[in-house]
Every structure is written in C-alpha cells, then in structure tokens.
C-alpha cells in the first residue's frame, strides 16, 4: 500500500511537472519569437542600401558610397565614360554637400583628365576635383597613397526614397579596398562619394 501511494504521488508530481514544462516552454517560444521579430525589423528599417550597393552612415549623418560596392561600367575605347552606379534610400530629405574622395600619389596634382560628372536624382554636377581636404586619419589609406576629398557641390533630395547615383570619370576603375595592393602607376583613383547633410 505504501509503495502504491509513493507511485501515485510520483505520477501526480510527474503530471504537474509535465504541465509546468509545457506552459513554460510555450512562454519561452513566444519570447524567442518576439526577439527574432524585433531584430528583423531593425535590419529592414530602410537605412540600408538596396541590393549589393552598400553605404556607411557616419557620425554626422553622412552617407559614404564606396567604389568597391558600386556597379561599374568600363568603356575601354573611351575611359572618360567609365561609370560607377549606386542605388540607395534617402531617409531624410534635404540638401546634401557632395564630396568626391580619391586616393592619389600626389595631393597637389590629382591628374583628372576631365571634369567628373555626378548625377544624383534630378541633379547633375560637372566639376574638376582639386583636393579641397587632405584626410590624414583614414586607416585604409597608407603610404605611398594619400586621400584627397574634393567638394563637388550640393544636391537636393525633395523626399525620402530610393535614388540612383552615378559618377562618370576616367578615374572610375575597380580597385582593392586595401590601397597597398593598388598599382601606384594609376596615380589617382576615385575611392568613394560622400553625402553630408547641409545645416541651414
């Protein structure tokens, strides 16, 4: 009789344990589902670029479009028509300063053969880069290379949304993100395009 009561109480405890595990297991699954859903929403908030074209948002709210992430068109017979193209979403409409960032062997003479053409939305800019700022703290650019940023003008994005950006120049050439692997004979190459929100 005593053995029967022991088995009976174990079965009751066992049934209660199973019920408790079933309830807590359901709660754990709901918590996991919520965490995964929140993570997915953060990754699809429209702040990432479209497709393979990527961007980096800086501390000033600026956007850097890297040449290594662009869709490139090389025109061997007419290299002045070489084109880099990106597609990205503008989160905050307004006016942006446009900077062209180059890696170069000589910051005093960038040796661009002609004006660089930049198209952003409905705006078209044509200008010869001159190296308005020499950036010395870029860890990706090491001797014998230097980084020269040229202010090209500004563009106005009237509304948030997806925009096509193009850069046309003979200095649009594919190259490694590691400047040490780039042939110094190239002298100057476009490295990125930078959009900085203009403060009114």
C-alpha positions, -999 to 999 in steps of 0.1 A, spaced: 0 0 0 28 24 9 45 16 -24 13 22 -43 9 57 -26 45 65 -35 40 56 -71 7 75 -72 23 107 -57 52 104 -82 27 102 -111 9 133 -98 41 152 -94 52 140 -128 20 151 -145 23 185 -128 59 188 -139 50 180 -175 22 206 -174 46 232 -160 73 224 -186 46 226 -213 35 261 -202 70 275 -196 81 260 -229 53 279 -247 63 312 -230 100 306 -239 90 301 -276 69 333 -275 99 353 -261 122 339 -287 98 348 -315 95 384 -302 133 388 -300 138 375 -336 110 397 -349 124 428 -334 159 420 -348 144 416 -383 126 449 -381 158 467 -372 175 453 -402 148 463 -426 142 499 -414 152 514 -448 185 526 -436 204 500 -456 213 504 -492 195 485 -519 210 453 -534 247 448 -534 253 486 -532 262 494 -497 267 525 -477 282 535 -444 264 562 -423 289 584 -404 285 601 -371 274 633 -389 245 615 -406 265 615 -438 265 586 -463 296 572 -480 292 552 -512 323 530 -518 336 524 -553 341 487 -544 303 484 -538 293 501 -570 280 486 -602 309 495 -626 308 500 -664 342 501 -681 344 517 -716 378 506 -729 377 527 -761 366 558 -741 376 555 -705 362 590 -698 328 574 -698 336 548 -671 307 548 -647 301 538 -611 264 535 -601 248 530 -567 212 528 -556 203 538 -520 175 551 -499 175 586 -486 159 586 -451 159 624 -445 151 647 -474 170 680 -478 202 694 -492 234 675 -491 270 685 -498 287 662 -522 323 652 -517 344 630 -541 371 610 -522 401 600 -542 432 580 -534 463 596 -550 500 595 -552 502 634 -553 477 656 -535 489 687 -553 481 673 -587 452 647 -589 457 644 -627 420 641 -636 418 642 -674 384 660 -675 355 671 -653 339 644 -632 301 641 -638 279 632 -608 242 626 -612 220 623 -581 183 621 -586 175 651 -609 207 670 -601 238 669 -624 272 682 -612 302 686 -635 335 697 -619 372 691 -619 383 676 -585 410 697 -568 416 680 -534 400 706 -510 407 685 -480 436 660 -474 424 634 -450 452 620 -428 434 598 -404 419 572 -428 434 539 -416 426 523 -450 449 546 -469 486 541 -463 519 553 -479 526 557 -508 489 567 -511 471 598 -498 434 606 -495 421 638 -511 385 648 -508 371 673 -533 339 694 -526 319 690 -558 287 710 -549 254 700 -534 222 681 -543 187 684 -530 166 653 -523 130 666 -521 116 634 -504 127 603 -487 130 573 -511 153 554 -534 177 573 -557 202 564 -584 236 579 -580 262 579 -609 298 590 -612 313 592 -647 351 596 -650 382 580 -664 393 575 -628 364 552 -621 383 519 -620 379 488 -599 405 485 -572 411 468 -539 399 484 -507 434 478 -495 453 507 -511 486 489 -506 475 464 -533 468 492 -558 494 498 -585 510 533 -579 511 539 -617 473 545 -615 483 578 -597 447 588 -588 415 567 -584 380 575 -572 375 558 -538 341 569 -527 313 595 -529 302 612 -497 269 630 -490 269 652 -459 236 668 -448 238 706 -451 230 725 -419 208 756 -426 
